[in-house]
Every structure is written in structure tokens, then in C-alpha cells.
């Protein structure tokens, strides 16, 4: 299930928004939780970084996103 969503975004240049990832789960008719969304974000960031010349770029963006989401 997570791999299905990761495959939708693994060729993007930027990390998809939280809303786009949630929408992908809705579009494929799968249920999701916050835990699954976080794991999906992580796997997408790692997939994008593995293909990028600028290593850890997506990972660092994801850490910033998580800090903003959970520090409020």
C-alpha cells in the first residue's frame, strides 16, 4: 500500500505536500493513518534523495515540515 503511493511520486522533483499524499491514498481507495502518512513521506524523501545530486535535500525539507507540523 505505501509502495503504491511512493511510486506515484518517486519521479517528482520536489517532495509532495502532505495534502497530495493524503489525496493519493483517497484516490487509490486505501485507508491511512498519521503513522502511514509519516512513513510514506519518509520513503518518498529517501527515494527522491537517492536519485538527486543534492543529497539529503528532500530529507532536510521533510524534517523542517515535521517540525512545523508538530511544534504548533
C-alpha positions, 0 to 999 in steps of 0.5 A, a space after each residue: 500500500 505505501 509502495 503504491 503511493 511512493 511510486 506515484 511520486 518517486 519521479 517528482 522533483 520536489 517532495 509532495 505536500 502532505 495534502 497530495 499524499 493524503 489525496 493519493 491514498 483517497 484516490 487509490 481507495 486505501 485507508 491511512 493513518 498519521 503513522 502511514 502518512 509519516 512513513 510514506 513521506 519518509 520513503 518518498 524523501 529517501 527515494 527522491 534523495 537517492 536519485 538527486 545530486 543534492 543529497 539529503 535535500 528532500 530529507 532536510 525539507 521533510 524534517 523542517 515540515 515535521 517540525 512545523 507540523 508538530 511544534 504548533 
